[in-house]
Amino acid sequence: MEHLRGTNVVFAIVMALLVVQSSTRPQPDELDDIKKTLYNACSEKFPLTEEIKNNVKNSIVIDDQNFKCFLRCCFDEMSLIDEDGIIDGESLAAMAVDKIKPVAEKIVHDCLPAGKQEKQDGCEASFKFFSCGIKLNPLTIELLPLQ
C-alpha cells in the first residue's frame, strides 16, 4: 500500500510539472501546488522543525540530517538524483521557471562539476549542492518547497 501511495505522489508531481511546462508562463498557484505536494511528501518522511525552515528561508543552512534527507527526497521525487547520489543538474535547470532559470543554471554550472560527480550518499550530495547554491545566490531558496 505504501508503494502505491508513493506512486500516486510521483504521478501528481509529474502531472503538475506537465501542466507547468505546457504553458509559456506558469501561474504562481501551479508552482505553489507543486511545492506543496513535494513538501508534504518529503516532510512526512523527514520532518523539519520551524527553526530549520526559518533559518533556510533566511539563507542560513544548518547541518541537520533530516534537512539533508529532505533535500534528497525532493530531488528524488522530481527524478533529479540517482541511487549513487548523482544530481541531474541539466534536468533541474531545464525545469526551473523563467524567474530563477539563470540562478539554477549558475548553481548547476558552479556546484556540480560536469562529468566529475562521484558516487556518494544522496542526502549529503543534495546538502552540498544546496549549500553551494545558497552561497552563490540566496534566490536558490526559490527552488525549495518550504511551507
The first five atom37 places (N, CA, C, CB, O) and aatype in JSON, in Angstrom:
{
  "aatype": [12, 6, 8, 10, 1, 7, 16, 2, 19, 19, 13, 0, 9, 19, 12, 0, 10, 10, 19, 19, 5, 15, 15, 16, 1, 14, 5, 14, 3, 6, 10, 3, 3, 9, 11, 11, 16, 10, 18, 2, 0, 4, 15, 6, 11, 13, 14, 10, 16, 6, 6, 9, 11, 2, 2, 19, 11, 2, 15, 9, 19, 9, 3, 3, 5, 2, 13, 11, 4, 13, 10, 1, 4, 4, 13, 3, 6, 12, 15, 10, 9, 3, 6, 3, 7, 9, 9, 3, 7, 6, 15, 10, 0, 0, 12, 0, 19, 3, 11, 9, 11, 14, 19, 0, 6, 11, 9, 19, 8, 3, 4, 10, 14, 0, 7, 11, 5, 6, 11, 5, 3, 7, 4, 6, 0, 15, 13, 11, 13, 13, 15, 4, 7, 9, 11, 10, 2, 14, 10, 16, 9, 6, 10, 10, 14, 10, 5],
  "atom_mask": [
    [1, 1, 1, 1, 1],
    [1, 1, 1, 1, 1],
    [1, 1, 1, 1, 1],
    [1, 1, 1, 1, 1],
    [1, 1, 1, 1, 1],
    [1, 1, 1, 0, 1],
    [1, 1, 1, 1, 1],
    [1, 1, 1, 1, 1],
    [1, 1, 1, 1, 1],
    [1, 1, 1, 1, 1],
    [1, 1, 1, 1, 1],
    [1, 1, 1, 1, 1],
    [1, 1, 1, 1, 1],
    [1, 1, 1, 1, 1],
    [1, 1, 1, 1, 1],
    [1, 1, 1, 1, 1],
    [1, 1, 1, 1, 1],
    [1, 1, 1, 1, 1],
    [1, 1, 1, 1, 1],
    [1, 1, 1, 1, 1],
    [1, 1, 1, 1, 1],
    [1, 1, 1, 1, 1],
    [1, 1, 1, 1, 1],
    [1, 1, 1, 1, 1],
    [1, 1, 1, 1, 1],
    [1, 1, 1, 1, 1],
    [1, 1, 1, 1, 1],
    [1, 1, 1, 1, 1],
    [1, 1, 1, 1, 1],
    [1, 1, 1, 1, 1],
    [1, 1, 1, 1, 1],
    [1, 1, 1, 1, 1],
    [1, 1, 1, 1, 1],
    [1, 1, 1, 1, 1],
    [1, 1, 1, 1, 1],
    [1, 1, 1, 1, 1],
    [1, 1, 1, 1, 1],
    [1, 1, 1, 1, 1],
    [1, 1, 1, 1, 1],
    [1, 1, 1, 1, 1],
    [1, 1, 1, 1, 1],
    [1, 1, 1, 1, 1],
    [1, 1, 1, 1, 1],
    [1, 1, 1, 1, 1],
    [1, 1, 1, 1, 1],
    [1, 1, 1, 1, 1],
    [1, 1, 1, 1, 1],
    [1, 1, 1, 1, 1],
    [1, 1, 1, 1, 1],
    [1, 1, 1, 1, 1],
    [1, 1, 1, 1, 1],
    [1, 1, 1, 1, 1],
    [1, 1, 1, 1, 1],
    [1, 1, 1, 1, 1],
    [1, 1, 1, 1, 1],
    [1, 1, 1, 1, 1],
    [1, 1, 1, 1, 1],
    [1, 1, 1, 1, 1],
    [1, 1, 1, 1, 1],
    [1, 1, 1, 1, 1],
    [1, 1, 1, 1, 1],
    [1, 1, 1, 1, 1],
    [1, 1, 1, 1, 1],
    [1, 1, 1, 1, 1],
    [1, 1, 1, 1, 1],
    [1, 1, 1, 1, 1],
    [1, 1, 1, 1, 1],
    [1, 1, 1, 1, 1],
    [1, 1, 1, 1, 1],
    [1, 1, 1, 1, 1],
    [1, 1, 1, 1, 1],
    [1, 1, 1, 1, 1],
    [1, 1, 1, 1, 1],
    [1, 1, 1, 1, 1],
    [1, 1, 1, 1, 1],
    [1, 1, 1, 1, 1],
    [1, 1, 1, 1, 1],
    [1, 1, 1, 1, 1],
    [1, 1, 1, 1, 1],
    [1, 1, 1, 1, 1],
    [1, 1, 1, 1, 1],
    [1, 1, 1, 1, 1],
    [1, 1, 1, 1, 1],
    [1, 1, 1, 1, 1],
    [1, 1, 1, 0, 1],
    [1, 1, 1, 1, 1],
    [1, 1, 1, 1, 1],
    [1, 1, 1, 1, 1],
    [1, 1, 1, 0, 1],
    [1, 1, 1, 1, 1],
    [1, 1, 1, 1, 1],
    [1, 1, 1, 1, 1],
    [1, 1, 1, 1, 1],
    [1, 1, 1, 1, 1],
    [1, 1, 1, 1, 1],
    [1, 1, 1, 1, 1],
    [1, 1, 1, 1, 1],
    [1, 1, 1, 1, 1],
    [1, 1, 1, 1, 1],
    [1, 1, 1, 1, 1],
    [1, 1, 1, 1, 1],
    [1, 1, 1, 1, 1],
    [1, 1, 1, 1, 1],
    [1, 1, 1, 1, 1],
    [1, 1, 1, 1, 1],
    [1, 1, 1, 1, 1],
    [1, 1, 1, 1, 1],
    [1, 1, 1, 1, 1],
    [1, 1, 1, 1, 1],
    [1, 1, 1, 1, 1],
    [1, 1, 1, 1, 1],
    [1, 1, 1, 1, 1],
    [1, 1, 1, 1, 1],
    [1, 1, 1, 1, 1],
    [1, 1, 1, 0, 1],
    [1, 1, 1, 1, 1],
    [1, 1, 1, 1, 1],
    [1, 1, 1, 1, 1],
    [1, 1, 1, 1, 1],
    [1, 1, 1, 1, 1],
    [1, 1, 1, 1, 1],
    [1, 1, 1, 0, 1],
    [1, 1, 1, 1, 1],
    [1, 1, 1, 1, 1],
    [1, 1, 1, 1, 1],
    [1, 1, 1, 1, 1],
    [1, 1, 1, 1, 1],
    [1, 1, 1, 1, 1],
    [1, 1, 1, 1, 1],
    [1, 1, 1, 1, 1],
    [1, 1, 1, 1, 1],
    [1, 1, 1, 1, 1],
    [1, 1, 1, 0, 1],
    [1, 1, 1, 1, 1],
    [1, 1, 1, 1, 1],
    [1, 1, 1, 1, 1],
    [1, 1, 1, 1, 1],
    [1, 1, 1, 1, 1],
    [1, 1, 1, 1, 1],
    [1, 1, 1, 1, 1],
    [1, 1, 1, 1, 1],
    [1, 1, 1, 1, 1],
    [1, 1, 1, 1, 1],
    [1, 1, 1, 1, 1],
    [1, 1, 1, 1, 1],
    [1, 1, 1, 1, 1],
    [1, 1, 1, 1, 1]
  ],
  "atom_positions": [
    [[0.82, -1.18, 0.0], [0.0, 0.0, 0.0], [0.87, 1.26, 0.0], [-0.94, -0.01, 1.21], [0.57, 2.24, -0.67]],
    [[1.99, 1.19, 0.78], [2.91, 2.34, 0.86], [3.48, 2.64, -0.53], [4.07, 2.07, 1.87], [3.64, 3.81, -0.91]],
    [[3.78, 1.59, -1.28], [4.31, 1.77, -2.63], [3.3, 2.49, -3.53], [4.69, 0.41, -3.25], [3.67, 3.36, -4.3]],
    [[2.03, 2.12, -3.42], [1.01, 2.77, -4.23], [0.85, 4.24, -3.86], [-0.33, 2.07, -4.07], [0.65, 5.08, -4.74]],
    [[0.96, 4.55, -2.58], [0.84, 5.94, -2.15], [2.01, 6.75, -2.7], [0.8, 6.04, -0.61], [1.82, 7.87, -3.18]],
    [[3.2, 6.19, -2.65], [4.37, 6.86, -3.21], [4.23, 7.05, -4.7], [0.0, 0.0, 0.0], [4.62, 8.09, -5.23]],
    [[3.67, 6.07, -5.38], [3.46, 6.17, -6.81], [2.46, 7.28, -7.13], [2.96, 4.84, -7.38], [2.64, 8.01, -8.1]],
    [[1.44, 7.42, -6.31], [0.45, 8.49, -6.51], [1.09, 9.86, -6.34], [-0.72, 8.33, -5.53], [0.76, 10.79, -7.08]],
    [[1.99, 10.0, -5.37], [2.66, 11.28, -5.16], [3.51, 11.63, -6.38], [3.55, 11.23, -3.87], [3.46, 12.75, -6.88]],
    [[4.28, 10.65, -6.85], [5.13, 10.89, -8.03], [4.26, 11.23, -9.23], [6.0, 9.65, -8.33], [4.6, 12.13, -9.99]],
    [[3.14, 10.52, -9.41], [2.24, 10.8, -10.53], [1.7, 12.23, -10.44], [1.07, 9.79, -10.54], [1.64, 12.93, -11.44]],
    [[1.3, 12.65, -9.24], [0.78, 14.01, -9.06], [1.83, 15.05, -9.39], [0.27, 14.21, -7.62], [1.53, 16.07, -10.0]],
    [[3.06, 14.81, -8.98], [4.15, 15.75, -9.25], [4.42, 15.82, -10.75], [5.43, 15.33, -8.5], [4.57, 16.91, -11.31]],
    [[4.49, 14.66, -11.41], [4.73, 14.63, -12.85], [3.62, 15.35, -13.6], [4.85, 13.18, -13.36], [3.88, 16.12, -14.53]],
    [[2.39, 15.11, -13.21], [1.26, 15.78, -13.87], [1.34, 17.29, -13.66], [-0.08, 15.23, -13.34], [1.09, 18.06, -14.59]],
    [[1.67, 17.71, -12.45], [1.79, 19.14, -12.18], [2.91, 19.75, -13.01], [2.04, 19.39, -10.69], [2.77, 20.87, -13.52]],
    [[4.01, 19.04, -13.15], [5.11, 19.54, -13.97], [4.7, 19.66, -15.43], [6.34, 18.63, -13.84], [5.05, 20.63, -16.11]],
    [[3.95, 18.69, -15.92], [3.49, 18.75, -17.31], [2.6, 19.96, -17.53], [2.74, 17.47, -17.68], [2.69, 20.62, -18.56]],
    [[1.74, 20.24, -16.57], [0.87, 21.41, -16.68], [1.72, 22.67, -16.69], [-0.15, 21.46, -15.51], [1.5, 23.56, -17.51]],
    [[2.69, 22.75, -15.77], [3.54, 23.93, -15.68], [4.35, 24.09, -16.96], [4.47, 23.84, -14.46], [4.45, 25.2, -17.49]],
    [[4.93, 23.0, -17.47], [5.78, 23.1, -18.64], [4.99, 23.31, -19.92], [6.64, 21.86, -18.77], [5.54, 23.76, -20.93]],
    [[3.71, 22.99, -19.91], [2.93, 23.14, -21.14], [2.5, 24.58, -21.38], [1.71, 22.25, -21.09], [2.12, 24.93, -22.5]],
    [[2.54, 25.41, -20.37], [2.18, 26.81, -20.56], [3.45, 27.64, -20.67], [1.29, 27.32, -19.4], [4.5, 27.26, -20.15]],
    [[3.34, 28.78, -21.34], [4.53, 29.61, -21.52], [4.96, 30.26, -20.22], [4.27, 30.68, -22.57], [6.16, 30.39, -19.97]],
    [[4.03, 30.66, -19.4], [4.35, 31.27, -18.11], [3.53, 30.56, -17.03], [4.04, 32.82, -18.12], [2.32, 30.73, -16.96]],
    [[4.2, 29.76, -16.19], [3.46, 29.08, -15.13], [2.81, 30.08, -14.19], [4.39, 28.15, -14.35], [3.37, 31.13, -13.87]],
    [[1.63, 29.75, -13.76], [0.92, 30.58, -12.81], [1.46, 30.3, -11.4], [-0.61, 30.32, -12.87], [1.83, 29.16, -11.1]],
    [[1.51, 31.32, -10.55], [2.04, 31.12, -9.2], [1.35, 30.0, -8.43], [1.92, 32.4, -8.42], [2.01, 29.28, -7.68]],
    [[0.03, 29.85, -8.61], [-0.66, 28.81, -7.87], [-0.25, 27.42, -8.34], [-2.16, 28.99, -8.0], [-0.29, 26.48, -7.55]],
    [[0.13, 27.26, -9.61], [0.62, 25.97, -10.1], [1.94, 25.61, -9.43], [0.78, 26.0, -11.63], [2.14, 24.47, -9.01]],
    [[2.83, 26.58, -9.34], [4.1, 26.35, -8.68], [3.88, 26.06, -7.2], [5.03, 27.55, -8.85], [4.55, 25.2, -6.63]],
    [[2.98, 26.77, -6.6], [2.67, 26.55, -5.19], [2.14, 25.13, -4.96], [1.66, 27.58, -4.69], [2.49, 24.49, -3.97]],
    [[1.31, 24.65, -5.88], [0.78, 23.29, -5.76], [1.9, 22.25, -5.85], [-0.25, 23.03, -6.85], [1.91, 21.28, -5.09]],
    [[2.83, 22.45, -6.77], [3.95, 21.52, -6.92], [4.79, 21.53, -5.64], [4.84, 21.9, -8.15], [5.13, 20.48, -5.1]],
    [[5.1, 22.73, -5.16], [5.91, 22.84, -3.95], [5.2, 22.22, -2.75], [6.25, 24.31, -3.67], [5.83, 21.56, -1.93]],
    [[3.9, 22.43, -2.64], [3.14, 21.88, -1.52], [3.14, 20.35, -1.57], [1.69, 22.41, -1.54], [3.31, 19.69, -0.55]],
    [[2.97, 19.78, -2.76], [2.99, 18.33, -2.92], [4.35, 17.77, -2.52], [2.65, 17.93, -4.37], [4.44, 16.77, -1.8]],
    [[5.41, 18.41, -3.0], [6.76, 17.97, -2.64], [6.99, 18.09, -1.14], [7.81, 18.79, -3.4], [7.5, 17.16, -0.5]],
    [[6.63, 19.23, -0.59], [6.82, 19.44, 0.85], [6.09, 18.36, 1.65], [6.32, 20.85, 1.27], [6.66, 17.76, 2.56]],
    [[4.84, 18.12, 1.32], [4.05, 17.13, 2.06], [4.66, 15.74, 1.95], [2.62, 17.11, 1.54], [4.74, 15.02, 2.95]],
    [[5.1, 15.36, 0.76], [5.69, 14.03, 0.56], [6.98, 13.88, 1.35], [5.95, 13.78, -0.92], [7.21, 12.84, 1.98]],
    [[7.82, 14.89, 1.32], [9.15, 14.76, 1.92], [9.18, 15.12, 3.41], [10.12, 15.63, 1.18], [9.96, 14.53, 4.16]],
    [[8.35, 16.05, 3.84], [8.36, 16.39, 5.27], [7.73, 15.29, 6.1], [7.62, 17.72, 5.5], [7.99, 15.18, 7.3]],
    [[6.89, 14.47, 5.47], [6.32, 13.33, 6.17], [7.43, 12.32, 6.51], [5.21, 12.66, 5.32], [7.43, 11.72, 7.58]],
    [[8.35, 12.15, 5.58], [9.47, 11.21, 5.78], [10.59, 11.83, 6.6], [10.02, 10.74, 4.43], [11.22, 11.16, 7.41]],
    [[10.83, 13.13, 6.39], [11.94, 13.83, 7.03], [11.43, 15.17, 7.58], [13.13, 14.05, 6.03], [11.62, 16.21, 6.95]],
    [[10.79, 15.14, 8.75], [10.2, 16.36, 9.3], [11.25, 17.44, 9.58], [9.45, 16.03, 10.59], [12.35, 17.16, 10.04]],
    [[10.86, 18.67, 9.28], [11.72, 19.82, 9.53], [11.12, 20.66, 10.64], [11.91, 20.68, 8.24], [9.91, 20.9, 10.67]],
    [[11.96, 21.1, 11.55], [11.48, 21.98, 12.62], [11.23, 23.37, 12.04], [12.5, 22.05, 13.8], [11.75, 23.71, 10.98]],
    [[10.43, 24.14, 12.74], [10.18, 25.53, 12.32], [11.49, 26.31, 12.3], [9.16, 26.22, 13.27], [11.7, 27.17, 11.44]],
    [[12.36, 26.02, 13.26], [13.65, 26.71, 13.32], [14.47, 26.45, 12.05], [14.44, 26.25, 14.56], [15.04, 27.38, 11.48]],
    [[14.52, 25.21, 11.62], [15.28, 24.89, 10.4], [14.65, 25.57, 9.2], [15.34, 23.36, 10.17], [15.36, 26.18, 8.39]],
    [[13.33, 25.49, 9.07], [12.66, 26.14, 7.93], [12.91, 27.65, 7.92], [11.14, 25.88, 7.97], [13.21, 28.22, 6.88]],
    [[12.8, 28.29, 9.07], [13.04, 29.74, 9.15], [14.48, 30.08, 8.82], [12.69, 30.26, 10.53], [14.75, 31.06, 8.12]],
    [[15.42, 29.29, 9.34], [16.83, 29.53, 9.03], [17.09, 29.42, 7.53], [17.72, 28.54, 9.79], [17.75, 30.27, 6.94]],
    [[16.58, 28.37, 6.92], [16.79, 28.16, 5.49], [16.17, 29.29, 4.68], [16.21, 26.8, 5.05], [16.77, 29.77, 3.72]],
    [[14.97, 29.72, 5.07], [14.32, 30.83, 4.37], [15.15, 32.11, 4.44], [12.94, 31.07, 4.96], [15.01, 32.99, 3.6]],
    [[16.01, 32.2, 5.46], [16.9, 33.35, 5.62], [18.32, 33.04, 5.15], [16.92, 33.8, 7.08], [19.27, 33.72, 5.53]],
    [[18.45, 32.01, 4.33], [19.74, 31.59, 3.75], [20.75, 31.14, 4.79], [20.32, 32.71, 2.95], [21.96, 31.24, 4.57]],
    [[20.27, 30.65, 5.92], [21.13, 30.06, 6.94], [20.94, 28.56, 6.86], [20.79, 30.62, 8.38], [19.89, 28.02, 7.21]],
    [[21.98, 27.88, 6.41], [21.88, 26.44, 6.19], [22.49, 25.71, 7.38], [22.6, 26.04, 4.86], [23.66, 25.89, 7.71]],
    [[21.68, 24.87, 8.0], [22.07, 24.11, 9.18], [22.4, 22.68, 8.77], [20.95, 24.13, 10.26], [21.69, 22.07, 7.97]],
    [[23.49, 22.16, 9.32], [23.9, 20.78, 9.05], [23.03, 19.85, 9.89], [25.42, 20.57, 9.37], [23.38, 19.5, 11.01]],
    [[21.89, 19.47, 9.33], [20.9, 18.65, 10.02], [20.55, 17.47, 9.12], [19.63, 19.48, 10.39], [20.24, 17.66, 7.95]],
    [[20.61, 16.25, 9.66], [20.38, 15.05, 8.84], [18.99, 15.03, 8.22], [20.58, 13.8, 9.68], [18.85, 14.65, 7.06]],
    [[17.96, 15.43, 8.96], [16.61, 15.45, 8.38], [16.53, 16.44, 7.23], [15.57, 15.8, 9.46], [15.9, 16.15, 6.21]],
    [[17.17, 17.6, 7.38], [17.16, 18.58, 6.3], [17.89, 18.04, 5.07], [17.8, 19.9, 6.76], [17.42, 18.2, 3.95]],
    [[19.03, 17.41, 5.29], [19.79, 16.83, 4.18], [18.94, 15.81, 3.42], [21.08, 16.16, 4.71], [18.89, 15.81, 2.19]],
    [[18.27, 14.95, 4.17], [17.48, 13.9, 3.52], [16.17, 14.46, 2.96], [17.18, 12.78, 4.51], [15.63, 13.9, 2.0]],
    [[15.65, 15.54, 3.54], [14.51, 16.23, 2.95], [14.88, 16.73, 1.55], [14.05, 17.41, 3.85], [14.11, 16.58, 0.61]],
    [[16.07, 17.32, 1.43], [16.54, 17.8, 0.12], [16.66, 16.64, -0.86], [17.9, 18.51, 0.27], [16.21, 16.74, -2.0]],
    [[17.27, 15.53, -0.42], [17.4, 14.37, -1.29], [16.03, 13.86, -1.72], [18.2, 13.25, -0.6], [15.82, 13.51, -2.88]],
    [[15.11, 13.83, -0.79], [13.75, 13.38, -1.09], [13.13, 14.26, -2.18], [12.87, 13.4, 0.18], [12.51, 13.75, -3.12]],
    [[13.31, 15.57, -2.07], [12.77, 16.48, -3.08], [13.38, 16.18, -4.45], [13.03, 17.95, -2.69], [12.67, 16.1, -5.45]],
    [[14.7, 16.03, -4.49], [15.36, 15.71, -5.76], [14.89, 14.35, -6.28], [16.9, 15.71, -5.58], [14.66, 14.18, -7.47]],
    [[14.74, 13.4, -5.36], [14.31, 12.05, -5.75], [12.89, 12.07, -6.3], [14.4, 11.1, -4.55], [12.61, 11.43, -7.32]],
    [[11.99, 12.78, -5.65], [10.59, 12.85, -6.11], [10.49, 13.49, -7.5], [9.75, 13.65, -5.1], [9.57, 13.2, -8.25]],
    [[11.45, 14.34, -7.82], [11.46, 15.0, -9.13], [12.35, 14.26, -10.12], [11.94, 16.45, -8.98], [12.59, 14.73, -11.23]],
    [[12.84, 13.08, -9.72], [13.75, 12.26, -10.55], [15.0, 13.04, -10.94], [13.02, 11.77, -11.82], [15.44, 12.97, -12.09]],
    [[15.56, 13.78, -9.99], [16.74, 14.59, -10.25], [17.99, 14.06, -9.57], [16.49, 16.01, -9.82], [19.04, 14.7, -9.62]],
    [[17.9, 12.9, -8.93], [19.06, 12.29, -8.28], [18.94, 10.78, -8.44], [19.16, 12.7, -6.76], [17.84, 10.23, -8.37]],
    [[20.07, 10.13, -8.65], [20.01, 8.68, -8.8], [20.47, 8.0, -7.51], [20.88, 8.22, -9.99], [20.81, 8.66, -6.52]],
    [[20.48, 6.67, -7.53], [20.83, 5.9, -6.33], [22.28, 6.08, -5.9], [20.55, 4.43, -6.56], [22.64, 5.73, -4.77]],
    [[23.12, 6.63, -6.77], [24.52, 6.89, -6.44], [24.75, 8.31, -5.93], [25.4, 6.63, -7.65], [25.89, 8.71, -5.71]],
    [[23.67, 9.07, -5.76], [23.81, 10.44, -5.27], [24.24, 11.42, -6.34], [0.0, 0.0, 0.0], [24.73, 12.51, -6.02]],
    [[24.07, 11.04, -7.6], [24.44, 11.92, -8.72], [23.22, 12.77, -9.07], [24.94, 11.09, -9.96], [22.16, 12.25, -9.42]],
    [[23.39, 14.09, -8.98], [22.29, 15.02, -9.26], [22.28, 15.36, -10.74], [22.43, 16.31, -8.41], [23.32, 15.67, -11.32]],
    [[21.09, 15.31, -11.34], [20.9, 15.64, -12.75], [20.68, 17.14, -12.88], [19.71, 14.85, -13.36], [19.54, 17.61, -12.96]],
    [[21.77, 17.87, -12.92], [21.71, 19.33, -12.98], [21.08, 19.85, -14.25], [0.0, 0.0, 0.0], [20.39, 20.87, -14.22]],
    [[21.3, 19.18, -15.35], [20.74, 19.62, -16.63], [19.21, 19.62, -16.57], [21.23, 18.71, -17.78], [18.56, 20.56, -17.02]],
    [[18.65, 18.55, -16.03], [17.19, 18.48, -15.91], [16.67, 19.49, -14.9], [16.75, 17.06, -15.5], [15.61, 20.08, -15.1]],
    [[17.4, 19.7, -13.81], [16.99, 20.68, -12.82], [16.92, 22.07, -13.45], [17.96, 20.69, -11.63], [15.94, 22.79, -13.26]],
    [[17.94, 22.44, -14.19], [17.95, 23.76, -14.85], [16.83, 23.86, -15.87], [19.31, 24.01, -15.53], [16.21, 24.92, -16.01]],
    [[16.56, 22.78, -16.58], [15.5, 22.79, -17.59], [14.12, 22.95, -16.96], [15.55, 21.5, -18.42], [13.23, 23.54, -17.57]],
    [[13.93, 22.44, -15.75], [12.64, 22.52, -15.07], [12.39, 23.89, -14.43], [12.55, 21.45, -14.01], [11.25, 24.25, -14.16]],
    [[13.45, 24.64, -14.2], [13.31, 25.92, -13.5], [12.46, 26.9, -14.3], [14.69, 26.54, -13.22], [12.56, 26.98, -15.52]],
    [[11.63, 27.64, -13.6], [10.81, 28.66, -14.25], [11.68, 29.85, -14.62], [9.63, 29.1, -13.32], [12.78, 30.02, -14.1]],
    [[11.18, 30.68, -15.53], [11.96, 31.81, -16.05], [12.59, 32.66, -14.97], [11.08, 32.66, -16.91], [13.74, 33.08, -15.1]],
    [[11.85, 32.93, -13.91], [12.32, 33.82, -12.85], [13.64, 33.36, -12.24], [11.27, 33.91, -11.77], [14.51, 34.18, -11.93]],
    [[13.79, 32.04, -12.09], [15.0, 31.54, -11.43], [15.88, 30.67, -12.33], [14.62, 30.76, -10.21], [16.86, 30.08, -11.87]],
    [[15.53, 30.59, -13.62], [16.33, 29.78, -14.53], [17.81, 30.19, -14.56], [15.75, 29.87, -15.93], [18.66, 29.31, -14.5]],
    [[18.14, 31.49, -14.64], [19.57, 31.86, -14.63], [20.26, 31.44, -13.33], [19.72, 33.37, -14.83], [21.43, 31.06, -13.34]],
    [[19.55, 31.52, -12.21], [20.11, 31.11, -10.93], [20.37, 29.6, -10.95], [19.15, 31.49, -9.75], [21.44, 29.14, -10.56]],
    [[19.38, 28.84, -11.42], [19.53, 27.38, -11.48], [20.69, 27.0, -12.39], [18.23, 26.73, -11.98], [21.48, 26.12, -12.05]],
    [[20.79, 27.64, -13.54], [21.87, 27.33, -14.47], [23.23, 27.64, -13.86], [21.7, 28.1, -15.77], [24.19, 26.88, -14.04]],
    [[23.33, 28.75, -13.14], [24.59, 29.15, -12.5], [24.99, 28.16, -11.41], [24.47, 30.56, -11.9], [26.15, 27.75, -11.34]],
    [[24.04, 27.77, -10.55], [24.42, 26.85, -9.48], [24.73, 25.47, -10.02], [23.3, 26.76, -8.44], [25.6, 24.78, -9.49]],
    [[24.04, 25.05, -11.08], [24.37, 23.76, -11.7], [25.79, 23.82, -12.25], [23.35, 23.41, -12.83], [26.59, 22.91, -12.03]],
    [[26.1, 24.9, -12.96], [27.45, 25.05, -13.54], [28.54, 25.09, -12.48], [27.51, 26.31, -14.39], [29.57, 24.45, -12.61]],
    [[28.29, 25.87, -11.42], [29.33, 26.09, -10.41], [29.37, 25.02, -9.31], [29.13, 27.42, -9.78], [30.43, 24.78, -8.72]],
    [[28.25, 24.38, -9.04], [28.18, 23.47, -7.89], [28.18, 21.99, -8.27], [26.96, 23.76, -7.09], [28.35, 21.13, -7.4]],
    [[27.98, 21.68, -9.53], [28.02, 20.29, -9.99], [29.1, 20.18, -11.07], [26.62, 19.82, -10.53], [28.84, 20.5, -12.22]],
    [[30.27, 19.72, -10.71], [31.34, 19.62, -11.71], [30.93, 18.69, -12.85], [32.64, 19.13, -11.05], [30.64, 17.51, -12.62]],
    [[30.92, 19.22, -14.05], [30.5, 18.45, -15.24], [31.29, 17.16, -15.36], [30.67, 19.29, -16.51], [32.51, 17.16, -15.47]],
    [[30.55, 16.05, -15.34], [31.15, 14.74, -15.52], [32.06, 14.3, -14.39], [0.0, 0.0, 0.0], [32.73, 13.28, -14.5]],
    [[32.1, 15.06, -13.29], [33.02, 14.72, -12.2], [32.32, 14.41, -10.89], [33.98, 15.86, -12.0], [32.98, 14.33, -9.85]],
    [[31.02, 14.23, -10.91], [30.33, 13.87, -9.68], [30.69, 12.43, -9.33], [28.78, 14.03, -9.83], [30.72, 11.55, -10.19]],
    [[30.98, 12.22, -8.06], [31.34, 10.88, -7.6], [30.19, 10.28, -6.81], [32.61, 10.93, -6.76], [29.37, 10.99, -6.23]],
    [[30.17, 8.95, -6.8], [29.16, 8.24, -6.03], [29.27, 8.66, -4.57], [29.33, 6.71, -6.18], [30.35, 8.64, -3.98]],
    [[28.13, 9.05, -3.99], [28.1, 9.44, -2.58], [26.69, 9.31, -2.04], [28.62, 10.89, -2.4], [25.74, 9.05, -2.78]],
    [[26.57, 9.48, -0.75], [25.27, 9.45, -0.1], [24.39, 10.55, -0.69], [25.42, 9.62, 1.44], [24.82, 11.7, -0.8]],
    [[23.17, 10.21, -1.07], [22.27, 11.16, -1.7], [21.9, 12.34, -0.82], [0.0, 0.0, 0.0], [21.75, 13.46, -1.3]],
    [[21.76, 12.09, 0.48], [21.43, 13.19, 1.41], [22.59, 14.18, 1.45], [21.12, 12.64, 2.83], [22.38, 15.39, 1.42]],
    [[23.79, 13.65, 1.53], [24.98, 14.5, 1.6], [25.17, 15.26, 0.29], [26.22, 13.66, 1.92], [25.49, 16.46, 0.31]],
    [[25.0, 14.59, -0.83], [25.15, 15.24, -2.14], [24.15, 16.38, -2.3], [24.97, 14.21, -3.29], [24.5, 17.45, -2.78]],
    [[22.91, 16.15, -1.9], [21.87, 17.16, -2.01], [22.19, 18.36, -1.14], [20.51, 16.57, -1.61], [22.01, 19.51, -1.55]],
    [[22.66, 18.09, 0.07], [23.0, 19.16, 1.0], [24.18, 20.0, 0.47], [23.34, 18.57, 2.38], [24.14, 21.23, 0.52]],
    [[25.2, 19.34, -0.02], [26.36, 20.06, -0.57], [25.94, 20.94, -1.74], [27.46, 19.06, -1.03], [26.37, 22.09, -1.84]],
    [[25.11, 20.4, -2.62], [24.65, 21.16, -3.78], [23.84, 22.38, -3.34], [23.8, 20.27, -4.7], [24.08, 23.49, -3.81]],
    [[22.89, 22.17, -2.44], [22.06, 23.28, -1.97], [22.9, 24.32, -1.23], [20.94, 22.76, -1.07], [22.72, 25.52, -1.45]],
    [[23.8, 23.88, -0.37], [24.66, 24.81, 0.38], [25.51, 25.64, -0.56], [25.56, 24.04, 1.35], [25.66, 26.85, -0.36]],
    [[26.06, 25.03, -1.58], [26.84, 25.74, -2.58], [25.96, 26.77, -3.29], [27.46, 24.76, -3.62], [26.37, 27.92, -3.49]],
    [[24.76, 26.38, -3.66], [23.83, 27.27, -4.35], [23.46, 28.49, -3.51], [0.0, 0.0, 0.0], [23.42, 29.61, -4.02]],
    [[23.2, 28.27, -2.22], [22.84, 29.38, -1.33], [23.99, 30.37, -1.22], [22.46, 28.84, 0.07], [23.77, 31.58, -1.17]],
    [[25.22, 29.85, -1.17], [26.39, 30.74, -1.08], [26.53, 31.58, -2.35], [27.67, 29.92, -0.84], [26.92, 32.74, -2.29]],
    [[26.21, 30.99, -3.5], [26.3, 31.72, -4.77], [25.2, 32.75, -4.93], [26.26, 30.75, -5.93], [25.44, 33.87, -5.37]],
    [[23.98, 32.34, -4.56], [22.84, 33.23, -4.77], [21.71, 32.85, -3.82], [22.36, 33.17, -6.25], [21.19, 31.73, -3.89]],
    [[21.31, 33.76, -2.93], [20.22, 33.45, -2.0], [18.9, 33.08, -2.68], [20.0, 34.63, -1.09], [18.04, 32.47, -2.05]],
    [[18.73, 33.45, -3.96], [17.5, 33.06, -4.67], [17.38, 31.55, -4.85], [17.44, 33.75, -6.02], [16.33, 31.05, -5.26]],
    [[18.46, 30.83, -4.56], [18.42, 29.37, -4.62], [17.27, 28.84, -3.76], [19.77, 28.76, -4.14], [16.71, 27.79, -4.06]],
    [[16.93, 29.56, -2.71], [15.85, 29.15, -1.82], [14.54, 28.99, -2.59], [15.68, 30.17, -0.7], [13.67, 28.22, -2.17]],
    [[14.39, 29.71, -3.7], [13.16, 29.63, -4.51], [12.95, 28.23, -5.1], [13.2, 30.67, -5.64], [11.85, 27.88, -5.5]],
    [[14.02, 27.45, -5.15], [13.92, 26.09, -5.68], [13.31, 25.12, -4.66], [15.28, 25.59, -6.1], [12.86, 24.03, -5.03]],
    [[13.3, 25.51, -3.4], [12.84, 24.6, -2.34], [11.35, 24.73, -2.06], [13.61, 24.85, -1.07], [10.78, 25.82, -2.13]],
    [[10.74, 23.6, -1.72], [9.31, 23.62, -1.38], [9.08, 23.8, 0.12], [8.65, 22.34, -1.84], [8.5, 22.92, 0.75]],
    [[9.5, 24.89, 0.68], [9.28, 25.12, 2.11], [7.92, 25.78, 2.33], [10.41, 25.99, 2.72], [7.51, 26.66, 1.57]],
    [[7.25, 25.35, 3.37], [5.93, 25.9, 3.7], [6.05, 26.89, 4.83], [4.94, 24.78, 4.09], [5.05, 27.47, 5.26]]
  ]
}
